[in-house]
Amino acid sequence: MIKALIFDFDGLILDTETPELLALQEAYALYGQTLTAELYGRAVGSEYGKGFEPLSYLRGMANQNIEADAFWAQVNARRMARIEQNTLLPGVLATLQDARRLGLRLAVASSSPHAWVEGHLRRLEIHSYFEAICCREDVPQIKPAPDLFLAALRALNLPPEESLALEDSPNGALAAQKAGMRVVVVPNPVTENLAFAGSPFRIPSLAEVGLEDLLKRLS
């Protein structure tokens, strides 16, 4: 029986990934290069350098020693301008409200820092829904390692079989699976064409499948 939902943050609650991809693509274009969603997607849900590192890749493609501080300052300015205009992804608030009505416990497991995650949760006025918020500072390894989900399970004092992970990325889905949890994939425009290992249960949007219907399908 599912007693808790553990949410990813970036790309599932708030679309921070499309703004980052667009900002990187704009930066690449200045050097006559292109960046595909598939290549960028290698790092989604984890961190740069494990599956993909944008600046190193661009330096190689453009054959230039691009200055790191200036590059990232430009990318971050463009990224943040878009993110700060974004609101909750469709269906998120209804899912949280339904979970509360059904007596389900809620947590976040995110590879991002606490300041980033909790700052946006407060801005979006949903921070109070979550009993536990586990971020990169709390664990030795972030996704695709299972540490963040295991930390959230410990905080809730629940076994993995009693919690359901909601994820948008292959790295996040793999982390939940390694933690022994069932996972529902809710892809966003950046991750919808990426390959997910293990064929997890997938829905197009939280707005298209209500929580009660989702739980019935999983049972």
Phi, psi and omega in degrees: 000131180282124180246349183208153172245133177244114185267139159289170177248292184295122178090347179247310177272316181228133180280093175260349186276320175298313176301322180291317178298315180298319179296318178293318179298321177294321178293319178298320183299330178297338179251014177073023183241163178236153177232122180273157176296326181296318180290314177300325183298341178299333182261350184298130180088352179235235177213155179298143178105338179273304178258333185194140176232110190301317184289317178300319179296316180296318178303318180292318181292317183274348183055046179224149175269078185289133184290126190294313185299316181293320180298309184288330176298318179293314180299314183294324178296316179293320180297310184294326179301324179281315184299319183293345176267348184280147175247187180303143174294154184304134175088350183296308183298317179298322179294317178297316180295318179294321179298317178297316180297325181275358178080019178276144177273154188229141177214165174240139173231105188231141176283355179274167179288159178303316184301320180292308185294307185290328176299314179288323177300322177289318178301321182274358175063040177231007182304322186291346180289337192259127179282328181219141177229110183251126185230181189302329180292344188269352189222157177293323183224142176266182181302143015275007172294154184278359192306318183295319178290323177296322177295319178294320177297320177296319180296325179273348183057049180230148174284158183300328183289348179258008180231148180243129178267138174246121187222156177245347188238155175301320179297318179291318179297320179295320178300316180295319179296320178296331178281358179086014184263154166283147183226140172248124180268128176236086187290156174249181182302333180281324188257356188296336180256008179276156180274133179249125180289146174080002178050059179293160176300137189225137174231151184289331183193150174293340179282339184267341180229114179293158184298315180297319178295318179299314180296324177294318180297321182288333181279000000 
